Amino acid sequence: MPTPLSFPIDDLPVMWLRDNCPCADCRDPRSGQKLFQISSLPAGLRVEAATGIPDGTPTGTPTGAATDEAAGEPGAAASVEVLWAPDGHHSTYPLAWLEANRPDGASHGDRRTEDGKELWVAGDLAGRLPQTDWDAYLDEPGTRARMLEAVLRLGFMLLRRVPRAEGQVLAVAETFGHVRETNYGKLFDVRVEPDPNNLAFTSARITPHTDNPYRDPVPTIQLLHCLANDAQGGETGLVDGFAAASLLRTQDPAAFEILTRTPVPFVFRDAGAELRADRPLIGTDCLGRVREVRFNNRSISTLRLPAPELEAFYTAYRTFAELLLRPELQLDLRLRPGDCLVFDNTRLLHARTAFAQDGARHLQGCYADLDGLASTLAVLRRADTLEPLAELFAGAGAAEYLGESVTMAQHMLQAGMRAEAAGAPPHLVAAALLHDVGHLEGAVTGQDLMAGTDNRHSHTGADLLGRWFGSEVTEPVRLHVAAKRYLCAVDPTYGATLSEASRYTLRVQGGEMTPAQAAAFAALPGAANAVAVRRWDEEAKDADAATPPFEHFLPLLTALLRG
Amino acid sequence: MPTPLSFPIDDLPVMWLRDNCPCADCRDPRSGQKLFQISSLPAGLRVEAATGIPDGTPTGTPTGAATDEAAGEPGAAASVEVLWAPDGHHSTYPLAWLEANRPDGASHGDRRTEDGKELWVAGDLAGRLPQTDWDAYLDEPGTRARMLEAVLRLGFMLLRRVPRAEGQVLAVAETFGHVRETNYGKLFDVRVEPDPNNLAFTSARITPHTDNPYRDPVPTIQLLHCLANDAQGGETGLVDGFAAASLLRTQDPAAFEILTRTPVPFVFRDAGAELRADRPLIGTDCLGRVREVRFNNRSISTLRLPAPELEAFYTAYRTFAELLLRPELQLDLRLRPGDCLVFDNTRLLHARTAFAQDGARHLQGCYADLDGLASTLAVLRRADTLEPLAELFAGAGAAEYLGESVTMAQHMLQAGMRAEAAGAPPHLVAAALLHDVGHLEGAVTGQDLMAGTDNRHSHTGADLLGRWFGSEVTEPVRLHVAAKRYLCAVDPTYGATLSEASRYTLRVQGGEMTPAQAAAFAALPGAANAVAVRRWDEEAKDADAATPPFEHFLPLLTALLRG
């Protein structure tokens, strides 16, 4: 009874579908990278046949019989197998993947454009500054994730009570990415200098601007860490350049258009550097969405255009400059010693008021990039993703594993540890660690199990794990009960390794395989992995063994998560 | 007799003209940065009056009389003084600047787009690979400049005989810029690895691609340094992606349009990173010029678009992929141990053939950025710019400085050294060093001078220096003869410090100033600087003093060069 697909497979663009084939010939199982060229797909590519494959059938294996009986019952369609013409290639697409990626009008938003941002004026952030203490940022992954998310969404975060040590700003950057060295060095000091090469190093007022517009690629993140601020004045201001650009588009569409279409020469020169970039003040992506603001009155060099275009540009430039100075747009902050401001230099403009030179004001700054920050956030979130599994181990897993002298969690942690100690590849360590999650997920107790209730735990577990992992993890789990029946049939010494409880459940699981079943099982591509997991399973019922906590396996598990 | 301006000043866009005012109130003389906001210019800005100013009159000073007589003769108009309404601001624009920057249709080309490149197919580079030996690259600034220029123009350079040391690739990058650290580290090893997170670290063939398309900003330069290459195969190929994009635009404009308008999700995932960028395969600037190619079949993730758009995208993508594989586009190289390839990762695609694992193949790579490379090249070229001055010191400067016991070059080098030893700011060290170049440039010999021929050397020198330097250098030079006449008038001890020759030339220079002339001179803004230069001038006629070579002053001089 396969569930009908909600759209005919024949309506899918063939090259798109084939380009997304997940098989091991098309994608490197280790790196996930594609192994073929789009140009090497055969001419006249088409779907020859598409077949729904029910739940419980390992990918690429003949249906049912060779695995345990329970899997023989056809379930709902879980995936679609496509036979390709003219080359005879097979692809199996999980139905969940097809549903999640079905071609429609919803493109994935590019988080770097205005579409992925929460635009703001100062009043919008009253009472909800994205700020936290350094210790909380370091110690609490959830807090850290919330802060990094704020940099992507609002354009900044403010870390308080960061140690006031020279060079500390580099350590802040390294919590989320790589420092981008520039002509100003790995870090730069913002304080009054005797022979400044930049107005930043004087006590002058600086109006809202982005940094280093003369660089291309421009540094996409800036950090400013306050070491001292006893001066009168020297307040910091932030303006959302995307909000300002959006306002300009509404109020003066012609000016917006001019500023997106006019490359502006930004120039910086000193003894050691001569930088120039020709970029518009408002950069849009290929769909016209605002993606970058460069605004720095100090370093705009001489534009060369026909006079009427120069007139129009300057009128638009001035309109935007006046808009950026509107007080309601600017969020005012006073950086206190220990504060570290981290902001999106492609979006937020920063400013400072003039200050009296009688008090010390000293910031240290550095640059970094948004791509690294977004990556760090995504990796942090993988741990959140696995929270439900961690909870199963802590909750249901702590319960009796009836008939055994260990809890279910201890049993699985031991199995993972055994696999790890044996030098198994990560996906088999994960499979060993998670092989019995099917027991934890259902409301079936160990007693139910002993009483002969078949909860099909290997399939329940494999299906559950499919939320996070690919078939390299799920299929050994799916087959680990069949592997027991197989081993009983082919390995005379194996039966002796089974615990009493395990020997008992063998019966409800179908008993040892017939020679024909065993031969069919052995022929499965995943048989060896399933047997390996099964052997670690048997070894993992030692009441005296020390077991690592679930968290020990998190890095390994997060690395295996599906994209 | 001012030369008429070749265009009426009133036709110039007023905000553009005012935004380029070079005065010290509008631009920081040290950093060259603008000191005002475009939004702070008064409403109704207009040119009230424009006056041609003849050659020889220091900016902002009353015409003629107070300086030496020769300058009193009106010359051709050298600059235009503008009086602004309604705020009464004064701006002085050198005529040469106005001519060079006159508003017209010729915009400065953006060297990062196809407009600034020499596009190529493999055959175009036969016999003219941009390559040199490491030693020549290091030792010869001209060779280094030619190589860096090749990276900007052709997209790559090939350095031969680079020491085969681990980490050497970082030293190569640091000759022109800053290393961009990524998830692969500061440097990465390209060799076969047991558990690769990227196909680069296998022996598989890799078709033409750009690196790290999932990064944004993408690293704009890649370096690959060959430490060993004994394997069968493993040849390197380079394809000019801008040339390929240009070909696509000609042959299939619709496909070109689709590839510039479709953001493509590029994704990379491993245990420590999860990177994603949504960028078109062919990126254009805001004027539609090709500016960036991203092409990497391995890391294109799943596009979500309506089915007809997916069909169209895949057809265009395949067309471009096939084009990129045309053999005539690909330059084939075999990297030998010691070779270091440096290439533009926003433009050139690189490839390698498969190789047999029986021979060692080991490259080390790192990333850097084009902006830093272009800056390094521009600074290198400043030295070229000063070559004519260096030649004056070596040529005419080596000649007698008649009546003195030193050559002209020794005299000027000593003056520069004296200024430097006195802790003078760079522009006065330069003025002291260069104060007598007027003697060298003209065909006037020391004997001519002694014979009373006035070659107006202070003005000749100041005008000559105006090719390279601003008024902070040229005006002390222009006034250094007047300063002698002034000092004779006001400092009774000064006359005794003059050499015999100098006392003699005083007569042909107009003799000591009258009290009225001296008062007018002292009121000039540049008088103090001119007097300082004059005193170093008198101190610099010591036959026994060791003098540094002209090259000693090059960094100081290049830092003072006008943009």
Interface residues (C-beta under 8 A of the other chain):
Chain A: D11 L12 P13 M15 W16 D19 N20 D28 R30 S31 G32 Q33 K34 L35 F36 Q37 I38 S39 L41 N101 P103 D104 G105 A106 S107 H108 D110 R112 H178 V179 R180 E181 T182 N183 D195 P196 N197 N198 L199 A204 T207 Y214 R215 D216 P217 V218 T220 T260 R261 T262 P263 P265 V267 R269 D270 A271 G272 A273 E274 L275 R276 A277 D278 P280 G283 T284 D285 C286 L287 N297 R298 S299 I300 S301 T302 L303 R304 L305 P306 A307 L310 E311 Y314 T315 Y317 R318 A321 E322 L325 D369 L370 D371 G372 A374 S375 A378 V379 R382 P425 P555 L556 T558 A559 L561 G563
Chain B: D11 L12 P13 M15 W16 D19 N20 D28 R30 S31 G32 Q33 K34 L35 F36 Q37 I38 S39 L41 N101 P103 D104 G105 A106 S107 H108 D110 R112 H178 V179 R180 E181 T182 N183 D195 P196 N197 N198 L199 A204 T207 Y214 R215 D216 P217 V218 T220 T260 R261 T262 P263 P265 V267 R269 D270 A271 G272 A273 E274 L275 R276 A277 D278 P280 G283 T284 D285 C286 L287 N297 R298 S299 I300 S301 T302 L303 R304 L305 P306 A307 L310 E311 Y314 T315 Y317 R318 A321 E322 L325 D369 L370 D371 G372 A374 S375 A378 V379 R382 P425 P555 L556 T558 A559 G563
